[in-house]
């Protein structure tokens, strides 16, 4: 399943940040927990509404977003 079926962006929810569908948990929440050293299992234990699939979708979303970034290099 593609992250596009899991991650949604709704203007009125969490300030328009990408969220896991039908939840108020943002992609950035999940990435922050992973960056802080939490394992997938620990995250799911703390937030049982999450599934492994959702955590992987957040990682896929972040990787895709990084791939789409355009860097502008130059002097002023």
C-alpha positions as CSV (number, residue, x, y, z in Angstrom):
1,X,0.0,0.0,0.0
2,X,1.3,3.5,-0.9
3,X,1.6,6.2,1.8
4,X,-0.8,8.2,-0.4
5,X,-3.6,5.9,0.9
6,X,-2.6,6.5,4.5
7,X,-1.3,10.1,4.9
8,X,-3.8,12.9,4.4
9,X,-3.5,16.7,4.5
10,X,-6.6,18.5,5.7
11,X,-6.5,22.3,6.1
12,X,-8.6,22.2,9.4
13,X,-6.6,19.4,11.0
14,X,-3.4,20.0,12.9
15,X,-2.8,23.2,10.9
16,X,-2.7,21.4,7.6
17,X,0.2,19.1,8.5
18,X,0.3,15.7,7.0
19,X,-1.5,13.3,9.3
20,X,-2.3,9.6,9.4
21,X,-5.8,9.2,8.1
22,X,-8.6,9.5,10.5
23,X,-6.1,10.4,13.3
24,X,-4.6,13.6,14.6
25,X,-1.1,12.1,14.7
26,X,1.1,13.8,12.3
27,X,3.9,12.4,10.2
28,X,6.2,14.7,12.1
29,X,5.1,13.2,15.4
30,X,6.0,9.8,14.3
31,X,9.4,10.9,12.8
32,X,10.2,12.8,16.0
33,X,9.5,9.6,18.1
34,X,11.7,7.6,15.8
35,X,14.5,10.2,15.9
36,X,14.3,10.2,19.7
37,X,15.2,6.5,19.6
38,X,11.8,4.9,20.1
39,X,11.3,1.6,18.3
40,X,8.3,0.8,16.2
41,X,7.1,-1.5,18.9
42,X,7.4,1.2,21.6
43,X,5.5,3.7,19.5
44,X,2.7,1.2,18.9
45,X,2.6,0.3,22.6
46,X,2.2,4.0,23.4
47,X,-0.3,4.6,20.6
48,X,-2.2,1.3,20.0
49,X,-4.3,2.9,17.3
50,X,-1.1,3.0,15.1
51,X,0.0,0.0,13.1
52,X,3.4,-0.9,11.7
53,X,2.1,0.0,8.2
54,X,1.4,3.6,9.3
55,X,4.9,4.0,10.7
56,X,6.3,2.8,7.4
57,X,4.0,5.1,5.5
58,X,5.4,8.1,7.5
59,X,8.9,7.1,6.6
60,X,7.9,6.6,2.9
61,X,6.2,10.1,2.9
62,X,9.4,11.7,4.4
63,X,11.6,10.0,1.9
64,X,9.4,11.0,-1.0
65,X,9.2,14.6,0.2
66,X,13.0,14.7,0.5
67,X,13.4,13.4,-3.0
68,X,11.2,16.2,-4.3
69,X,13.1,19.0,-2.6
70,X,14.8,21.5,-4.9
71,X,18.0,23.1,-3.6
72,X,18.8,26.6,-4.8
73,X,22.5,27.3,-4.5
74,X,24.0,30.7,-5.3
75,X,25.3,33.9,-4.0
76,X,23.5,37.2,-3.5
